[in-house]
Amino acid sequence: MNRYKDILTTKKDHLEEEKNISVDERVDNLIKLKTIRKKHENILNIQKKYLEDKKTISVDERIKNLKKLKSTIKKYENDIIHALELDLGKHIFESYSNEVGFVYSSIDYTIKNIKKYISDHDLAYINQETLIAGDSYGIKGYPNFNSPESLIDDLQDTGFNMASSATNHSMDLGKNALISSAHIWKQHSDILFSGLYENQEDRQTIRVIEKNGIRFSLLAYTFGVNETTNYKSIQKQLKTYPYILGQLDKEQIKEDVNNAKAQSDVVIVAVHWGKEGHSELSDLQQEYAHYFADLGVDVVIGNHPHLIQPIEKINHTLVIYSLGNFLSTMKDVYNQLEGMVCFDFVKKEDEISIENIQYVPLVNHYNDNVVTIYSLKEYTSTLASQHSILKDQANIIKEFKNYVKQMISNDDIDIEM
């Protein structure tokens, strides 16, 4: 295995430079390493099987297996000798996205401070910002993302059992990658997933989950997708295959909601809307919030602005315009302030109401060694001084608390801070 010597040299050179490169560059390097390591593991597995079988199989079979081993090594040789190792302690960055920012080798560490809010509930929803199209597409970072397949298992282990992925990144890698992502999510039956679809039949299938005798449906939509370098091709694909992605189309939404009502007691809509970096509601948000309310949707959960936004009730519809990020390394001060909403669905005879609404402000905490989440209630000035973005912000905790009070001013919402 002399051909792999260069890994150590590359690793050494990179570690000497690591203090001079940005977090984003480190992430890009580690994304490469993650893919390469997996390929290396494939080689070792084939080698192991060859050695195990050597004594029990025929000469012809041995020759066949050895050719397979050599072919695999040759295929991955160039990748392996260019591997980059990056030591960020045990909290290793593996992949970047926006609202589910970094994905770790163990997501348990990143959410350990808030896991109780997730695992203690019957239903726990998350927006998965980026595609999980399959590791065969390669783990990719900004601007055209692909997160590792293992992330779904991590989210499930954390306690999430509802997810959506209709976002502006849904077509980052084109139609086939989107369909692949829909297929992969479908293999995880313990998570109710919506927003990406394999075909027309899949698109027309309402996602329903039952908890404590109440049936919940989940619909998901996005305002559009990013204008990539091949945007014209992307638009053509969406026009030809409109069913693969949930999009803001009123007639289609009306049909979906009516079908969902026929199959469930509670209709939940996840929607990608608003303007990135803006806490003010856009005209599109207000227009569709009222449209969802007119259709009788029970809960609307918004994402995309990367900032927290207000919550309101329109008729009987609870509209959560934006909870901000979850895990990320976005650079603005207020990208670090985020929210989690907890509430109860209470069934009395044939009526279901939403009660005990609680808003838990969170802080996305990161520096060169860690990305994790704290409740604002438990966040300290010492932690703030160690934050890559907040360390130079005097009185930031007090400022965050005042901002939350201004943004979430509803009398019927209990704010935990």
C-alpha positions in Angstrom: 0.0 0.0 0.0 2.9 2.4 -0.7 0.7 4.3 -3.1 -1.2 5.7 0.0 1.9 7.3 1.6 1.0 10.7 0.3 -2.1 10.8 2.6 0.2 11.4 5.6 2.2 14.1 3.8 -0.9 15.9 2.7 -2.4 15.6 6.2 0.7 17.0 7.8 0.9 20.0 5.3 -2.8 20.8 5.9 -2.6 20.7 9.6 0.3 23.2 9.5 -2.0 25.5 7.5 -5.2 25.0 9.4 -4.9 28.1 11.5 -4.8 30.2 8.4 -7.9 28.9 6.6 -11.5 29.7 7.2 -14.1 27.4 8.6 -15.8 27.1 5.2 -12.5 26.0 3.6 -12.1 23.4 6.4 -15.6 22.2 5.7 -14.9 21.9 2.0 -11.7 19.9 2.7 -13.5 17.6 5.1 -16.4 17.0 2.7 -13.7 15.6 0.2 -12.2 13.5 3.0 -15.6 12.0 4.0 -16.2 10.7 0.5 -12.7 9.5 0.0 -12.7 7.6 3.3 -15.8 5.8 2.3 -14.1 4.7 -0.9 -11.1 3.6 1.0 -13.3 1.5 3.3 -14.7 -0.2 0.2 -11.2 -1.3 -0.8 -10.4 -2.6 2.6 -13.7 -4.6 2.7 -12.9 -6.2 -0.7 -9.3 -7.0 0.5 -10.7 -8.6 3.6 -13.2 -10.7 1.7 -10.5 -11.8 -0.8 -8.2 -13.0 2.0 -11.0 -14.8 3.8 -12.1 -16.6 0.7 -8.6 -17.4 -0.5 -8.4 -20.8 1.2 -11.8 -22.0 0.3 -12.4 -21.0 -3.3 -11.1 -22.2 -6.6 -8.1 -20.8 -8.4 -10.4 -19.3 -11.1 -12.6 -17.6 -8.5 -9.4 -16.3 -6.7 -8.2 -14.8 -10.0 -11.6 -13.2 -10.6 -11.7 -11.7 -7.1 -8.1 -10.4 -7.4 -9.0 -8.7 -10.6 -11.9 -7.0 -8.9 -9.7 -5.9 -6.1 -7.1 -4.4 -8.4 -9.8 -2.7 -10.5 -11.3 -1.1 -7.4 -7.9 0.1 -6.1 -7.1 1.6 -9.5 -10.4 3.3 -9.6 -10.0 5.1 -6.3 -6.2 5.5 -6.3 -6.1 9.1 -7.4 -8.8 10.1 -4.9 -7.0 8.4 -2.0 -3.6 9.9 -2.5 -5.1 13.4 -2.5 -7.0 12.9 0.8 -7.0 15.7 3.2 -7.2 15.2 6.9 -8.5 18.0 9.1 -8.5 17.8 12.9 -11.3 19.8 14.4 -11.3 17.7 17.6 -14.0 15.1 18.0 -16.7 17.4 16.6 -16.0 16.9 12.9 -17.7 19.0 10.2 -19.0 16.7 7.5 -21.5 18.7 5.4 -22.9 22.1 5.1 -26.5 23.2 4.6 -28.5 26.2 5.7 -31.3 25.4 8.1 -29.8 22.1 9.1 -26.4 23.8 8.9 -23.6 21.4 9.7 -24.0 17.6 9.9 -21.6 15.9 12.3 -20.1 12.4 12.6 -22.4 12.4 15.7 -25.3 14.8 15.6 -26.0 13.8 19.3 -23.3 16.3 20.4 -24.6 19.2 18.4 -28.1 18.9 19.9 -27.5 17.4 23.3 -28.5 20.7 25.0 -31.9 20.8 23.4 -32.6 17.1 22.7 -35.2 17.0 25.5 -37.5 19.4 23.5 -37.3 17.0 20.5 -37.5 13.5 22.0 -40.1 14.3 24.6 -42.8 15.0 22.0 -45.0 12.7 20.0 -44.3 14.7 16.8 -41.1 16.5 16.0 -40.6 18.3 12.6 -37.5 19.6 10.9 -36.9 21.3 7.6 -34.0 19.6 5.7 -32.7 22.4 3.6 -30.5 20.4 1.3 -30.8 17.3 -0.9 -29.9 13.9 0.4 -29.5 12.5 -3.1 -27.2 9.6 -2.2 -23.5 9.4 -1.5 -22.9 8.4 -5.1 -23.5 12.0 -6.0 -20.7 13.0 -3.7 -21.0 15.1 -0.5 -21.2 18.6 -1.7 -21.1 22.0 -0.1 -22.0 25.6 -1.1 -23.6 26.5 -3.5 -25.0 23.2 -4.8 -25.5 20.9 -1.8 -25.7 17.2 -1.2 -25.7 16.0 2.4 -24.8 12.4 3.4 -27.4 9.7 3.6 -26.4 9.0 7.2 -28.0 12.3 8.2 -31.5 10.8 7.9 -30.6 8.1 10.5 -29.1 10.8 12.7 -32.3 12.9 12.5 -34.4 9.9 13.3 -32.2 8.9 16.3 -32.5 12.5 17.5 -36.3 12.1 17.7 -37.5 13.8 14.5 -40.3 11.9 12.8 -41.6 14.6 10.4 -39.4 16.3 7.7 -39.8 18.4 4.6 -37.3 19.3 1.9 -39.1 21.5 -0.6 -36.6 24.3 -0.7 -34.7 26.6 -3.0 -32.0 24.0 -3.0 -34.2 21.2 -4.2 -32.9 21.4 -7.8 -29.3 22.1 -7.0 -28.2 18.9 -8.8 -31.1 18.5 -11.2 -34.2 16.4 -11.6 -32.5 13.0 -11.1 -30.8 13.9 -7.9 -34.1 15.3 -6.5 -35.9 12.0 -7.4 -33.1 10.1 -5.8 -33.5 12.1 -2.7 -37.2 11.4 -2.6 -36.5 7.7 -3.0 -34.0 7.6 -0.2 -36.3 9.4 2.2 -39.0 6.9 1.3 -36.9 4.1 2.6 -37.2 5.6 6.1 -40.8 4.8 7.0 -40.4 6.0 10.5 -40.1 9.6 9.3 -43.0 11.2 7.5 -41.4 13.1 4.6 -43.0 15.5 2.2 -41.9 18.0 -0.6 -40.0 15.8 -3.0 -41.6 13.1 -5.1 -40.5 10.3 -7.4 -43.5 10.4 -9.8 -47.0 11.6 -10.3 -48.5 8.8 -8.1 -46.1 9.6 -5.3 -47.0 13.3 -5.6 -50.7 12.5 -5.2 -50.1 10.4 -2.1 -50.9 12.4 1.1 -48.4 11.8 3.9 -50.2 10.8 7.0 -49.1 9.8 10.5 -51.3 8.8 13.5 -50.5 9.6 17.1 -52.7 9.1 20.1 -55.8 8.6 17.9 -55.3 11.8 15.9 -54.3 11.6 12.2 -51.9 14.3 10.9 -51.0 15.1 7.3 -47.9 16.9 6.1 -47.8 19.0 2.9 -44.7 21.0 1.7 -44.1 23.7 -0.8 -41.4 26.1 -1.9 -41.6 29.5 -3.7 -39.0 28.4 -6.2 -35.5 27.1 -6.7 -32.1 28.8 -7.0 -30.9 30.3 -10.3 -27.9 28.0 -10.9 -25.6 28.1 -13.9 -27.9 25.7 -15.7 -31.1 27.5 -14.5 -32.8 27.3 -17.9 -32.4 23.5 -18.0 -33.7 23.3 -14.4 -36.8 25.4 -15.3 -37.4 23.2 -18.3 -37.2 20.1 -16.1 -39.7 21.5 -13.6 -42.1 22.5 -16.4 -41.9 19.0 -17.9 -42.1 17.2 -14.5 -43.9 19.6 -12.2 -45.0 16.8 -9.9 -41.5 16.1 -8.5 -41.4 19.2 -6.3 -44.1 20.9 -4.1 -44.4 24.5 -5.4 -46.6 27.4 -4.5 -49.5 26.9 -6.9 -52.9 27.8 -5.5 -55.0 25.3 -7.5 -52.6 22.5 -6.6 -52.5 23.5 -3.0 -56.3 23.6 -2.8 -56.5 20.1 -4.2 -53.8 18.8 -1.8 -55.4 20.4 1.3 -58.8 19.0 0.4 -57.3 15.5 -0.1 -55.4 15.8 3.2 -58.6 16.9 5.1 -60.3 13.8 3.8 -57.6 11.6 5.2 -56.6 13.3 8.4 -57.8 15.3 11.4 -55.0 17.9 11.3 -53.3 19.4 8.2 -49.8 20.8 8.6 -48.1 22.8 5.9 -44.3 23.4 5.7 -43.5 26.3 3.3 -40.3 27.8 2.0 -41.0 31.5 1.6 -40.0 35.0 2.5 -36.7 36.8 1.8 -33.4 35.6 3.1 -32.0 37.9 5.8 -35.2 39.8 6.3 -37.3 39.7 9.5 -40.1 41.6 7.8 -42.8 39.6 6.3 -43.0 39.6 2.5 -46.1 40.2 0.5 -45.9 36.5 -0.7 -45.8 35.3 2.9 -48.9 37.3 3.9 -50.8 36.3 0.7 -50.2 32.6 1.2 -50.7 32.7 5.0 -54.2 33.9 4.4 -54.8 31.5 1.6 -53.7 28.5 3.8 -56.0 29.9 6.5 -58.9 30.2 4.1 -58.4 26.6 3.1 -58.6 25.5 6.8 -55.0 24.4 7.3 -54.3 23.9 11.0 -50.6 24.8 11.2 -48.2 26.5 8.8 -44.5 26.2 9.5 -42.3 28.6 7.5 -38.6 28.6 6.7 -36.1 30.2 4.4 -35.4 33.7 5.8 -32.7 32.4 8.3 -34.1 34.8 10.9 -36.9 34.5 13.4 -40.2 36.1 12.4 -43.6 36.6 14.1 -46.2 34.0 14.9 -49.9 34.7 14.5 -53.3 33.1 14.3 -55.4 33.8 11.2 -58.8 32.5 12.0 -58.0 29.1 13.5 -54.7 28.6 11.6 -51.4 28.9 13.6 -48.9 30.5 11.3 -45.2 30.3 12.3 -43.6 32.5 9.6 -39.9 31.5 10.3 -38.0 29.9 13.1 -34.6 30.9 11.7 -31.8 28.4 11.4 -31.1 25.3 13.4 -27.5 24.3 12.8 -25.4 26.6 10.7 -22.3 28.8 10.4 -23.9 31.7 8.8 -22.2 35.0 9.5 -24.7 37.6 10.6 -25.3 38.2 14.3 -29.1 37.5 14.1 -28.6 34.3 12.2 -27.4 32.9 15.5 -30.8 33.6 17.2 -33.4 31.0 16.4 -36.6 29.4 17.7 -38.4 26.2 18.5 -42.1 26.0 19.0 -43.9 23.4 21.1 -47.6 23.0 21.4 -50.4 20.4 22.1 -53.1 19.2 19.9 -56.1 18.6 22.2 -59.0 16.5 21.0 -62.4 17.0 22.7 -65.2 15.1 21.2 -64.9 15.9 17.5 -63.0 19.2 17.9 -59.2 19.6 17.9 -57.6 22.7 19.2 -54.0 23.9 19.6 -53.1 24.7 23.2 -50.1 25.4 25.5 -48.0 27.1 22.8 -44.4 27.5 24.0 -41.6 29.4 22.2 -38.1 28.3 23.1 -35.5 30.8 21.8 -32.2 29.1 20.8 -28.7 30.2 20.1 -26.7 28.6 17.3 -23.2 28.4 18.9 -20.1 27.9 16.9 -16.3 28.5 16.7 -13.4 26.7 15.1 -13.9 23.7 17.3 -17.6 23.2 17.7 -21.1 23.8 16.3 -23.9 23.2 18.8 -27.2 24.7 20.1 -28.2 26.1 23.4 -31.5 27.5 24.7 -31.2 31.2 25.1 -32.3 30.7 28.7 -29.1 28.7 29.4 -26.7 30.7 27.2 -24.1 32.6 29.1 -21.8 35.6 28.5 -18.9 33.2 28.7 -20.2 31.1 25.9 -20.9 34.3 23.9 -17.3 35.3 24.3 -16.3 32.0 22.6 -18.7 32.4 19.7 -17.0 33.2 16.3 -19.7 35.9 15.5 -21.0 37.0 18.9 -17.7 37.4 20.8 -17.5 41.1 19.8 -21.2 41.9 20.6 -21.6 43.5 24.0 -24.7 42.6 25.9 -25.8 40.3 23.1 -27.8 38.0 25.4 -29.9 40.9 26.7 -30.3 42.2 23.1 -31.5 38.8 21.9 -34.1 38.5 24.7 -35.5 42.0 23.9 -35.6 41.1 20.2 -37.5 37.9 20.9 -40.1 39.8 23.1 -40.6 42.3 20.2 -40.9 39.6 17.6 -43.0 37.1 19.5 -45.5 39.4 21.3 -48.5 37.1 21.4 -50.3 36.9 24.8 -51.1 33.2 24.3 -47.5 32.2 23.7 -45.3 31.3 26.7 -41.6 32.3 26.0 -39.1 30.2 27.8 -36.2 32.6 28.6 
